[in-house]
Structures are given as C-alpha cells and as structure tokens.
C-alpha cells in the first residue's frame, strides 16, 4: 500500500476558490481503480493550509490518477490560486 500526503497552500484571498476546486476532486478520485482513501483536510488554525491524505494500492494506481482529466483540469486552475507549488510526498509503511 502507498500513502500520499499532498500539502497545498492557497493564496489568502483565494482560499474558498481553492477549497472548492479540491473538493471537486474527491468524488471522481474515489471512483478510480486503486484508490483506497482520498480525504481533504483543512488546518483549523490556518485555513489556507489544505492537505489531501491518500491511500493507493500501488504506484501505478497513483501515477494513473495523476494523468486523469480531473487532475489536469485542477492543476491548470490551481496555478493562479496557490501561494506555492504543491508538496506531494509518497510514503510506505516501514514495518
């Protein structure tokens, strides 16, 4: 199993737009082959801080996800809304 933490920071005045785009990714992503969990979290102390916590069956499933039209469309829209590039990290259980 592969776990992913995708950390995004919205521009302060664009947080609601960013959040709506990210919420729109949940349903189509959860329907993808290999998606075990796909959750969006928002930092309670800093609403510009949004993080996806994901679980995938393997790297191939995640790589396929990153090539979908809904992800490509979101990336195009998010370019002007994010304060920094997304920080996306892949993790595997050590034991």
C-alpha positions in Angstrom: 0.0 0.0 0.0 1.1 3.5 -0.8 0.2 6.6 1.3 0.4 10.1 0.0 0.3 13.5 1.7 -0.4 16.3 -0.7 0.1 19.7 1.0 -1.3 22.8 -0.7 -1.2 26.4 0.5 -3.7 28.8 -1.0 -3.3 32.5 -1.5 -5.1 34.1 1.4 -7.7 35.8 -0.7 -8.3 32.7 -2.9 -8.9 30.1 -0.2 -12.5 29.4 -0.8 -11.9 29.0 -4.6 -9.1 26.7 -3.9 -11.1 24.6 -1.5 -14.0 24.3 -4.0 -11.7 23.0 -6.7 -10.1 20.5 -4.3 -13.5 19.3 -3.1 -14.4 18.7 -6.7 -11.6 16.1 -7.0 -12.9 13.9 -4.2 -15.8 12.0 -5.9 -14.1 11.2 -9.3 -10.8 10.2 -7.5 -12.6 7.9 -5.1 -14.1 6.1 -8.1 -10.7 5.4 -9.6 -9.2 1.9 -9.6 -6.6 1.6 -6.9 -7.9 4.4 -4.7 -8.4 3.2 -1.1 -8.8 6.5 0.7 -8.8 10.2 -0.5 -9.6 12.8 2.1 -9.2 16.6 2.1 -8.3 18.3 5.4 -8.1 22.0 6.3 -5.9 23.3 9.0 -8.1 24.6 11.8 -5.5 27.3 12.7 -4.7 28.3 9.1 -7.5 27.9 6.5 -5.0 28.5 3.6 -3.4 25.2 4.6 -5.2 22.3 2.8 -3.9 18.7 2.7 -5.0 15.5 1.0 -4.3 12.3 2.8 -4.5 9.4 0.4 -4.0 5.7 0.2 -3.4 3.8 -3.0 -2.9 0.2 -3.9 0.4 0.9 -5.6 2.5 3.5 -7.5 0.8 2.5 -10.8 -2.6 3.5 -9.4 -1.3 6.8 -8.2 0.5 7.5 -11.4 -2.7 6.8 -13.4 -4.6 9.2 -11.0 -2.1 12.0 -11.8 -2.8 11.6 -15.5 -6.6 11.9 -15.2 -8.5 14.8 -16.8 -9.9 16.0 -13.5 -6.4 16.3 -12.0 -5.1 18.0 -15.1 -8.0 20.5 -15.0 -7.5 21.2 -11.4 -3.8 21.8 -11.8 -4.5 24.4 -14.5 -6.9 26.3 -12.2 -4.8 26.0 -9.1 -1.7 27.6 -10.7 -3.1 31.1 -10.0 -4.7 30.2 -6.7 -1.8 28.6 -4.8 0.8 30.6 -2.9 3.5 27.9 -3.5 3.8 24.7 -5.6 2.1 21.7 -4.0 4.3 19.5 -1.8 3.3 15.9 -2.7 5.1 13.0 -0.8 4.7 9.2 -1.2 5.1 7.1 1.9 5.4 3.4 2.6 4.9 1.6 6.0 8.3 0.8 7.4 7.3 -2.3 9.4 
